[in-house]
Amino acid sequence: MTKKKFGIQGVLLQTLATIIGILFLFPILMIVNFAFKTKKELYLDSPLSLPGDPSFDNFINAIDKLHLDIAFLNSLFYTAVSVLIMALLCTMTAWAIARGKNRFFRFALVYFVIGILVPSQALMLPIYQIWNGLGMVNSRIGIILLYISTGMSFGIFLQTNFMSTIPVELEEAARIDGCNVYRTFFTIVLPLGKASMATMIIVQSFTIWNDFLLTSLMVSRENLRTVTLALKLLFSEHAKDYSTAMAGILLSAIPVIIVFLCLQKQFIKGMTVGAVKG
């Protein structure tokens, strides 16, 4: 009776998971379908109909109209530099907080947790005023510092939870062997934190690559535009080029898909590490 009941529950759960998977997959398939359609097919045919003569013209138009080559390089530069600096700073700070025992470190953790609760959109006006006063609007350094400052809270919170699971005995053994604090961090702590770092890198890469609000606040020059800002140019009050936009969306999704595929094992491990402690 128990086995039969478990079997029915398993079938129901599998059916539910399949339905949810189809619901998530459907919009992606629609984007792929629209990306290969002509404008005539897009407006006259059914949205569910397949393209009559699939071509890559929309992809070529997206690259030419939006200068996606420059936008891709900008997005890649902002994302890579911001995430790498953030990963190193968050790991160092989280290690210090996890090992600190006095009130200062406990206050620091609470301070960064509060930072997660405050949405960056609520701080857009003061951020712009400060950045404008410092001359960092329309500046690559200003954009990178903006992403680092708005993403540090989540990164430190995530890394602190993991750092608390690393045995202190490993660090004590390293100190007995003559390692200073820097060598202990880079040879013991950092290699053990690869899983949680991969999780943070994937999450922050998705956030920065797909960001629109903060970038639109800080960037007005064409040579500094990101992919999301470039795609916005296809939608105006008088014209909407959906077929080219869908092709651009597909192109913009390729880098984050590659990052996830390369780090998915570490990502899954990082999401579960520390779940069972002791």
C-alpha positions as CSV (number, residue, x, y, z in Angstrom):
1,M,0.0,0.0,0.0
2,T,2.8,2.3,0.8
3,K,4.7,1.6,-2.4
4,K,1.5,2.1,-4.4
5,K,0.8,5.4,-2.7
6,F,4.4,6.5,-3.3
7,G,4.1,5.6,-6.9
8,I,1.0,7.7,-7.4
9,Q,2.7,10.6,-5.7
10,G,5.8,10.2,-7.9
11,V,3.7,10.2,-11.1
12,L,1.8,13.3,-9.9
13,L,5.0,15.2,-9.0
14,Q,6.5,14.2,-12.4
15,T,3.4,15.4,-14.2
16,L,3.4,18.7,-12.4
17,A,7.2,19.2,-13.0
18,T,6.6,18.4,-16.7
19,I,3.8,21.0,-17.0
20,I,5.8,23.6,-15.2
21,G,8.8,22.9,-17.5
22,I,6.6,23.3,-20.6
23,L,5.2,26.6,-19.3
24,F,8.8,27.9,-18.9
25,L,9.9,26.5,-22.2
26,F,7.0,27.9,-24.2
27,P,8.1,31.6,-24.2
28,I,11.6,30.6,-25.2
29,L,10.2,28.6,-28.2
30,M,8.1,31.6,-29.2
31,I,11.1,33.9,-29.2
32,V,13.1,31.4,-31.3
33,N,10.0,31.1,-33.7
34,F,9.7,34.9,-34.0
35,A,13.4,35.4,-34.6
36,F,13.3,33.4,-37.8
37,K,10.1,35.0,-39.2
38,T,9.8,37.9,-41.6
39,K,7.9,41.0,-40.6
40,K,5.1,40.0,-42.9
41,E,4.8,36.5,-41.4
42,L,5.0,38.0,-37.9
43,Y,1.9,40.3,-38.4
44,L,-0.2,38.3,-40.8
45,D,0.3,34.7,-39.7
46,S,-0.7,33.0,-36.5
47,P,1.8,33.5,-33.6
48,L,2.0,29.7,-33.3
49,S,2.7,29.1,-37.0
50,L,6.3,28.2,-38.0
51,P,8.3,30.5,-40.3
52,G,7.7,29.7,-44.0
53,D,11.3,30.4,-45.1
54,P,13.6,30.5,-42.0
55,S,16.6,32.9,-42.5
56,F,19.2,34.7,-40.4
57,D,18.3,38.1,-41.8
58,N,16.9,39.2,-38.5
59,F,20.1,38.3,-36.7
60,I,22.2,40.3,-39.3
61,N,19.8,43.2,-39.0
62,A,20.1,43.2,-35.2
63,I,23.9,43.3,-35.4
64,D,23.9,46.1,-38.0
65,K,21.2,48.3,-36.6
66,L,22.1,48.1,-33.0
67,H,25.9,47.8,-33.3
68,L,25.7,44.7,-31.2
69,D,29.4,44.0,-31.6
70,I,30.2,47.1,-29.5
71,A,27.3,46.5,-27.1
72,F,28.4,42.9,-26.6
73,L,31.9,44.0,-25.8
74,N,30.7,46.6,-23.3
75,S,28.3,44.2,-21.5
76,L,31.0,41.5,-21.4
77,F,33.6,44.0,-20.0
78,Y,31.2,45.4,-17.4
79,T,30.0,41.9,-16.3
80,A,33.4,40.2,-16.2
81,V,35.3,42.9,-14.4
82,S,32.5,43.6,-11.9
83,V,31.9,39.9,-11.1
84,L,35.6,39.1,-10.7
85,I,36.3,42.0,-8.3
86,M,33.1,41.3,-6.5
87,A,33.9,37.6,-6.0
88,L,37.3,38.4,-4.5
89,L,36.0,41.2,-2.2
90,C,33.0,39.3,-1.1
91,T,35.0,36.1,-0.3
92,M,37.5,38.1,1.7
93,T,34.9,40.0,3.7
94,A,32.8,36.9,4.3
95,W,35.8,35.0,5.6
96,A,36.5,37.9,8.1
97,I,32.9,38.0,9.2
98,A,32.7,34.2,9.6
99,R,35.8,34.1,11.7
100,G,35.2,37.3,13.7
101,K,33.8,36.9,17.1
102,N,33.2,40.4,18.3
103,R,30.3,42.8,17.9
104,F,31.8,44.6,14.9
105,F,31.7,41.6,12.7
106,R,28.1,40.7,13.8
107,F,27.1,44.3,13.0
108,A,28.8,44.1,9.6
109,L,26.8,41.0,8.7
110,V,23.5,42.6,9.8
111,Y,24.5,45.7,7.8
112,F,25.0,43.8,4.6
113,V,21.8,41.8,5.1
114,I,19.9,45.0,5.4
115,G,21.5,46.0,2.1
116,I,19.8,43.1,0.4
117,L,16.4,44.2,1.7
118,V,16.8,47.7,0.1
119,P,16.1,47.5,-3.6
120,S,18.6,49.4,-5.8
121,Q,15.8,51.1,-7.6
122,A,14.9,53.0,-4.5
123,L,18.4,54.4,-4.4
124,M,18.6,55.5,-8.0
125,L,18.2,59.2,-7.3
126,P,20.9,59.5,-4.6
127,I,23.2,57.2,-6.5
128,Y,22.9,59.4,-9.6
129,Q,23.6,62.5,-7.6
130,I,26.7,61.0,-6.0
131,W,28.0,59.5,-9.2
132,N,27.3,62.8,-11.1
133,G,29.1,64.8,-8.4
134,L,32.1,62.4,-8.7
135,G,32.1,62.7,-12.5
136,M,31.5,59.0,-13.0
137,V,28.3,59.2,-15.1
138,N,29.1,58.0,-18.7
139,S,32.2,56.3,-17.3
140,R,33.2,52.7,-17.5
141,I,34.8,52.8,-14.0
142,G,31.6,54.4,-12.7
143,I,29.4,51.6,-14.2
144,I,31.6,48.9,-12.7
145,L,31.7,50.5,-9.3
146,L,28.0,50.9,-9.4
147,Y,27.5,47.1,-10.0
148,I,30.0,46.2,-7.4
149,S,28.4,48.4,-4.7
150,T,24.9,47.2,-5.4
151,G,25.9,43.5,-5.5
152,M,28.2,43.3,-2.5
153,S,25.4,42.7,0.0
154,F,24.1,39.5,-1.6
155,G,27.6,38.2,-2.3
156,I,28.8,38.6,1.2
157,F,25.6,37.1,2.7
158,L,26.0,34.0,0.4
159,Q,29.7,33.6,1.1
160,T,29.4,34.1,4.8
161,N,27.0,31.1,5.1
162,F,29.5,29.0,3.3
163,M,32.6,30.2,5.1
164,S,31.0,29.1,8.4
165,T,31.0,25.5,7.2
166,I,34.8,25.4,6.5
167,P,36.6,23.7,9.4
168,V,38.7,26.1,11.4
169,E,41.2,23.3,12.0
170,L,42.4,23.6,8.4
171,E,43.3,27.2,8.9
172,E,45.0,26.5,12.2
173,A,47.1,23.7,10.7
174,A,48.1,26.1,7.9
175,R,49.2,28.7,10.5
176,I,51.2,26.1,12.4
177,D,53.0,25.3,9.1
178,G,54.0,28.9,8.8
179,C,51.3,30.4,6.5
180,N,50.4,34.0,7.1
181,V,46.8,35.2,6.7
182,Y,47.2,36.0,3.0
183,R,48.6,32.6,2.1
184,T,46.0,30.8,4.3
185,F,43.3,32.6,2.4
186,F,44.6,32.0,-1.1
187,T,45.8,28.4,-0.6
188,I,43.2,27.0,1.8
189,V,40.0,29.2,1.9
190,L,39.7,30.3,-1.7
191,P,40.0,26.8,-3.3
192,L,37.4,25.4,-0.9
193,G,35.1,28.3,-1.7
194,K,34.9,27.6,-5.5
195,A,31.4,26.2,-5.3
196,S,29.9,29.2,-3.5
197,M,31.9,31.5,-5.7
198,A,30.5,29.8,-8.8
199,T,27.0,30.3,-7.5
200,M,27.6,34.0,-6.9
201,I,29.3,34.5,-10.3
202,I,26.4,33.0,-12.1
203,V,23.7,34.9,-10.2
204,Q,25.6,38.2,-10.5
205,S,26.5,37.7,-14.1
206,F,22.8,37.2,-15.0
207,T,21.9,40.3,-13.0
208,I,24.5,42.6,-14.5
209,W,24.2,41.3,-18.1
210,N,20.4,41.7,-18.1
211,D,20.3,45.0,-16.1
212,F,18.5,47.9,-17.8
213,L,17.5,50.4,-15.1
214,L,20.9,51.1,-13.6
215,T,22.6,51.2,-16.9
216,S,20.1,53.5,-18.5
217,L,20.6,55.8,-15.5
218,M,24.4,56.0,-16.0
219,V,24.9,55.7,-19.7
220,S,23.8,58.0,-22.5
221,R,26.7,57.7,-24.9
222,E,26.4,55.2,-27.8
223,N,29.9,53.8,-27.3
224,L,29.1,52.8,-23.7
225,R,25.7,51.1,-24.4
226,T,25.1,47.6,-23.2
227,V,23.0,44.9,-25.0
228,T,19.9,45.7,-23.1
229,L,20.1,49.4,-23.9
230,A,20.7,48.6,-27.6
231,L,17.7,46.4,-27.7
232,K,15.5,49.2,-26.4
233,L,16.2,51.2,-29.6
234,L,14.0,48.7,-31.5
235,F,10.9,49.8,-29.5
236,S,9.7,53.4,-29.9
237,E,6.4,55.2,-29.8
238,H,5.9,54.9,-33.6
239,A,7.7,51.7,-34.6
240,K,8.3,48.3,-33.0
241,D,10.6,45.8,-34.8
242,Y,9.7,42.6,-32.9
243,S,11.4,40.1,-35.3
244,T,14.7,41.9,-35.1
245,A,14.3,42.3,-31.3
246,M,13.7,38.6,-30.8
247,A,16.8,37.8,-32.8
248,G,18.8,40.3,-30.6
249,I,17.4,38.7,-27.5
250,L,18.5,35.3,-28.6
251,L,22.0,36.6,-29.3
252,S,22.1,38.4,-26.0
253,A,21.3,35.1,-24.2
254,I,24.2,33.1,-25.6
255,P,26.9,34.4,-23.2
256,V,24.9,33.7,-20.0
257,I,23.9,30.3,-21.3
258,I,27.6,29.5,-21.8
259,V,28.5,30.7,-18.3
260,F,25.8,28.6,-16.8
261,L,26.8,25.5,-18.7
262,C,30.4,25.9,-17.7
263,L,29.7,26.4,-14.0
264,Q,26.5,24.4,-13.6
265,K,28.0,21.6,-11.5
266,Q,29.6,24.1,-9.1
267,F,26.4,26.1,-9.1
268,I,24.3,23.1,-8.0
269,K,26.9,22.2,-5.3
270,G,27.0,25.8,-4.1
271,M,23.3,26.0,-3.8
272,T,23.2,22.9,-1.5
273,V,26.5,23.4,0.4
274,G,25.8,24.3,4.0
275,A,22.3,23.0,3.9
276,V,23.2,20.2,6.2
277,K,25.8,21.2,8.8
278,G,27.5,19.1,11.4
